[in-house]
Amino acid sequence: MNGKITTIENFKLIGLGWTGPYEAAARGDIVKVWKNFFSRLPEIAGIVEKNVYYAPFHSRKTDFTYYVGVKTEADVQVPTGLIQLAIPVQQYAMFTHQGPMSQVEQSYLQAWEWMKEQKLDKDVSVLTLERYDHRFHPIHDEAESETNEYEIYIPVQKRE
């Protein structure tokens, strides 16, 4: 898997967050977050990209924090019970996952290998992003379809 370096400008995201162990995510907690988010989507004003969803996350050894949201105008009101994240301008290594969701881990392993070859490290101070659009909808599309496709953005910094 080849990546490319790209810069994403700062933006605001409104959505929901979840923190838990990887096992809970595998049991379906992330799907529940997506379903809850889509039930709340009509409440969000000022959406910048229609039908485009972001899933930023922090990963740790035993658990992770996962968000689902949409890019919004900076000055919109955040509906009660939702959160707003400020995503800073950042350089990312961008990759495209293609295929079943059960193969996502393999895509990430290939991404890490490419970054290693490029002498890039993950910037752990910044959220990793996943960007979903018409190529794969996490709730409506079949998770194990061979045609699934979405973008992975890993924040990078040059190796010291």
C-alpha beads as a LAMMPS data file, in Angstrom:
LAMMPS data file: protein, C-alpha beads

160 atoms
159 bonds

1 atom types
1 bond types

-500.0 500.0 xlo xhi
-500.0 500.0 ylo yhi
-500.0 500.0 zlo zhi

Masses

1 110.0

Atoms # bond

1 1 1 0.000 0.000 0.000
2 1 1 1.424 3.331 -1.022
3 1 1 0.657 6.494 0.837
4 1 1 1.041 10.134 0.063
5 1 1 1.759 13.118 2.254
6 1 1 -0.989 15.705 2.403
7 1 1 -1.854 18.674 4.574
8 1 1 -5.328 19.036 6.010
9 1 1 -6.258 22.545 7.057
10 1 1 -7.854 23.135 10.435
11 1 1 -11.579 22.492 10.726
12 1 1 -14.362 22.039 13.250
13 1 1 -16.169 18.761 13.671
14 1 1 -19.425 18.133 15.533
15 1 1 -20.395 14.643 16.562
16 1 1 -20.224 12.008 19.280
17 1 1 -17.371 10.378 21.155
18 1 1 -16.758 7.008 22.770
19 1 1 -13.928 5.570 24.873
20 1 1 -13.490 1.889 25.592
21 1 1 -11.384 -1.238 25.191
22 1 1 -10.725 -2.709 21.777
23 1 1 -12.817 -5.748 22.720
24 1 1 -15.913 -3.565 23.191
25 1 1 -15.371 -1.992 19.791
26 1 1 -15.125 -5.455 18.250
27 1 1 -18.409 -6.419 19.964
28 1 1 -20.251 -3.597 18.232
29 1 1 -19.897 -0.487 20.405
30 1 1 -18.533 1.538 17.470
31 1 1 -21.524 0.575 15.315
32 1 1 -23.771 1.841 18.131
33 1 1 -21.916 5.170 18.135
34 1 1 -22.430 5.498 14.376
35 1 1 -26.156 4.680 14.692
36 1 1 -26.598 7.163 17.520
37 1 1 -24.711 9.794 15.528
38 1 1 -26.916 9.317 12.461
39 1 1 -30.024 9.663 14.608
40 1 1 -28.672 13.050 15.775
41 1 1 -27.355 14.247 12.398
42 1 1 -30.467 16.335 11.525
43 1 1 -29.748 18.516 14.591
44 1 1 -26.366 19.679 13.241
45 1 1 -26.362 22.993 11.360
46 1 1 -23.667 24.347 9.052
47 1 1 -22.432 21.049 7.639
48 1 1 -19.647 21.817 5.152
49 1 1 -19.436 18.493 3.274
50 1 1 -22.718 16.662 2.737
51 1 1 -22.571 12.863 3.105
52 1 1 -18.948 12.952 4.294
53 1 1 -18.177 11.693 7.792
54 1 1 -15.021 11.800 9.865
55 1 1 -13.932 9.363 12.544
56 1 1 -10.967 10.835 14.451
57 1 1 -9.427 8.693 17.167
58 1 1 -6.669 8.350 19.770
59 1 1 -5.304 4.850 20.147
60 1 1 -3.576 3.479 23.207
61 1 1 -2.323 0.006 24.158
62 1 1 -5.495 -1.169 25.909
63 1 1 -8.218 1.175 24.680
64 1 1 -8.995 4.088 22.431
65 1 1 -11.179 7.147 22.080
66 1 1 -13.238 7.260 18.902
67 1 1 -15.327 10.110 17.521
68 1 1 -17.828 10.248 14.669
69 1 1 -18.802 13.579 13.176
70 1 1 -19.175 15.981 10.312
71 1 1 -17.127 18.984 9.281
72 1 1 -19.009 22.179 10.128
73 1 1 -18.695 25.906 9.866
74 1 1 -16.692 27.263 12.795
75 1 1 -19.426 29.310 14.456
76 1 1 -22.375 26.892 14.616
77 1 1 -24.092 25.982 17.862
78 1 1 -23.300 22.534 19.210
79 1 1 -26.510 20.606 19.972
80 1 1 -26.905 19.383 23.545
81 1 1 -25.258 16.018 24.044
82 1 1 -22.916 16.376 21.059
83 1 1 -19.320 17.598 21.093
84 1 1 -17.208 19.862 18.929
85 1 1 -13.596 19.072 18.111
86 1 1 -11.054 21.476 16.657
87 1 1 -8.874 19.580 14.211
88 1 1 -5.622 21.550 13.748
89 1 1 -3.732 22.008 10.498
90 1 1 -1.511 18.969 10.168
91 1 1 0.519 16.902 7.737
92 1 1 -0.794 13.382 7.279
93 1 1 0.185 10.235 5.504
94 1 1 -2.946 9.371 3.529
95 1 1 -3.937 5.833 2.592
96 1 1 -7.053 4.269 1.111
97 1 1 -8.479 1.147 2.712
98 1 1 -10.165 -1.031 0.102
99 1 1 -12.130 -4.139 0.949
100 1 1 -13.887 -5.714 3.921
101 1 1 -13.711 -4.026 7.305
102 1 1 -12.210 -7.221 8.712
103 1 1 -9.079 -6.303 6.696
104 1 1 -8.662 -2.797 8.139
105 1 1 -5.923 -3.935 10.512
106 1 1 -3.924 -5.166 7.507
107 1 1 -4.310 -1.781 5.824
108 1 1 -2.969 -0.048 8.924
109 1 1 -0.020 -2.466 9.131
110 1 1 0.840 -1.696 5.507
111 1 1 0.509 2.024 6.228
112 1 1 2.930 1.753 9.170
113 1 1 5.421 -0.094 6.946
114 1 1 5.209 2.615 4.276
115 1 1 5.728 5.311 6.921
116 1 1 8.756 3.441 8.271
117 1 1 10.251 3.313 4.767
118 1 1 9.659 7.059 4.418
119 1 1 11.307 7.708 7.809
120 1 1 8.077 9.115 9.223
121 1 1 6.685 8.661 12.724
122 1 1 3.129 9.078 13.895
123 1 1 2.557 12.391 15.646
124 1 1 0.863 11.021 18.758
125 1 1 -0.267 14.497 19.847
126 1 1 -2.783 14.641 16.982
127 1 1 -5.839 12.487 16.212
128 1 1 -5.715 9.950 13.403
129 1 1 -8.597 10.552 10.963
130 1 1 -10.759 8.272 8.894
131 1 1 -12.872 9.919 6.173
132 1 1 -15.979 8.176 4.863
133 1 1 -17.917 9.263 1.776
134 1 1 -20.064 7.676 -0.955
135 1 1 -17.583 4.783 -1.335
136 1 1 -18.486 3.312 2.048
137 1 1 -21.190 4.201 4.556
138 1 1 -20.555 2.481 7.906
139 1 1 -24.225 1.957 8.715
140 1 1 -25.882 1.372 5.357
141 1 1 -23.225 -0.625 3.492
142 1 1 -22.220 -4.223 4.136
143 1 1 -19.085 -4.216 6.324
144 1 1 -17.557 -7.209 4.559
145 1 1 -18.078 -5.994 0.998
146 1 1 -15.019 -6.135 -1.271
147 1 1 -15.999 -2.727 -2.702
148 1 1 -15.737 -0.768 0.566
149 1 1 -13.322 2.131 0.403
150 1 1 -12.416 4.972 2.739
151 1 1 -9.441 7.200 3.528
152 1 1 -7.075 6.888 6.466
153 1 1 -5.044 9.919 7.567
154 1 1 -2.198 9.252 10.018
155 1 1 -0.606 12.419 11.468
156 1 1 3.110 12.402 10.746
157 1 1 6.360 13.950 11.794
158 1 1 9.866 13.403 10.440
159 1 1 11.898 10.878 12.403
160 1 1 14.576 12.534 14.530

Bonds

1 1 1 2
2 1 2 3
3 1 3 4
4 1 4 5
5 1 5 6
6 1 6 7
7 1 7 8
8 1 8 9
9 1 9 10
10 1 10 11
11 1 11 12
12 1 12 13
13 1 13 14
14 1 14 15
15 1 15 16
16 1 16 17
17 1 17 18
18 1 18 19
19 1 19 20
20 1 20 21
21 1 21 22
22 1 22 23
23 1 23 24
24 1 24 25
25 1 25 26
26 1 26 27
27 1 27 28
28 1 28 29
29 1 29 30
30 1 30 31
31 1 31 32
32 1 32 33
33 1 33 34
34 1 34 35
35 1 35 36
36 1 36 37
37 1 37 38
38 1 38 39
39 1 39 40
40 1 40 41
41 1 41 42
42 1 42 43
43 1 43 44
44 1 44 45
45 1 45 46
46 1 46 47
47 1 47 48
48 1 48 49
49 1 49 50
50 1 50 51
51 1 51 52
52 1 52 53
53 1 53 54
54 1 54 55
55 1 55 56
56 1 56 57
57 1 57 58
58 1 58 59
59 1 59 60
60 1 60 61
61 1 61 62
62 1 62 63
63 1 63 64
64 1 64 65
65 1 65 66
66 1 66 67
67 1 67 68
68 1 68 69
69 1 69 70
70 1 70 71
71 1 71 72
72 1 72 73
73 1 73 74
74 1 74 75
75 1 75 76
76 1 76 77
77 1 77 78
78 1 78 79
79 1 79 80
80 1 80 81
81 1 81 82
82 1 82 83
83 1 83 84
84 1 84 85
85 1 85 86
86 1 86 87
87 1 87 88
88 1 88 89
89 1 89 90
90 1 90 91
91 1 91 92
92 1 92 93
93 1 93 94
94 1 94 95
95 1 95 96
96 1 96 97
97 1 97 98
98 1 98 99
99 1 99 100
100 1 100 101
101 1 101 102
102 1 102 103
103 1 103 104
104 1 104 105
105 1 105 106
106 1 106 107
107 1 107 108
108 1 108 109
109 1 109 110
110 1 110 111
111 1 111 112
112 1 112 113
113 1 113 114
114 1 114 115
115 1 115 116
116 1 116 117
117 1 117 118
118 1 118 119
119 1 119 120
120 1 120 121
121 1 121 122
122 1 122 123
123 1 123 124
124 1 124 125
125 1 125 126
126 1 126 127
127 1 127 128
128 1 128 129
129 1 129 130
130 1 130 131
131 1 131 132
132 1 132 133
133 1 133 134
134 1 134 135
135 1 135 136
136 1 136 137
137 1 137 138
138 1 138 139
139 1 139 140
140 1 140 141
141 1 141 142
142 1 142 143
143 1 143 144
144 1 144 145
145 1 145 146
146 1 146 147
147 1 147 148
148 1 148 149
149 1 149 150
150 1 150 151
151 1 151 152
152 1 152 153
153 1 153 154
154 1 154 155
155 1 155 156
156 1 156 157
157 1 157 158
158 1 158 159
159 1 159 160
